[in-house]
Amino acid sequence: MAARSIIDEFNSTGYLIIDLDIPNFAELAEGVISDLAPVYDHNNRIENAWRRSPGARYLAVLPKILNVLEELYGRPAFPFQTLNFNKGTEQAAHSDTIHFDSKPAGFMAGVWVALEDIDAGNGPLRYYPGSQLLPQLTLK
């Protein structure tokens, strides 16, 4: 995908689907799942799992993702947190920026990597294309 077309698509929809083209992805995913299975908390989530799982760290710093983010935002990208779930959260629609964002605002991006096949029955991520153009919700 040429740089201009991914920028246009991202500005229009608010998201991109990127083929990470990771050799042996199934093995990597299984390694992350195995590393984290014993440590999930009562919320079925692990914050900063990259500290426990080499596979989660590998995904967090994957150059292909960081390069796309740098192209989109016009500045170097860096991961600042990982959040792993062992099952779909079934959360109601919400705005992540009410909980965390960047300073200045608008430079935070969520990157979702599915470690298993996803369908409507196992808690897929939901995103509303164009919702990035709505006014930002804050607690202020």
Buried (B, 14 or more C-beta within 10 A) or exposed (E): EEEEEBBEBBEEBBBBEBEEEBEEBEEBBBBBBEBBEEEBEEEEBBEBBBEBBEBBBBBBEBEEBBEBBBBBBEEEBEBEEBEBBBEBEEEEEEBEBEEEBEEEEEBBBEBEBEBEEEEEEEBEEEBEEEEBEEEEEEEE
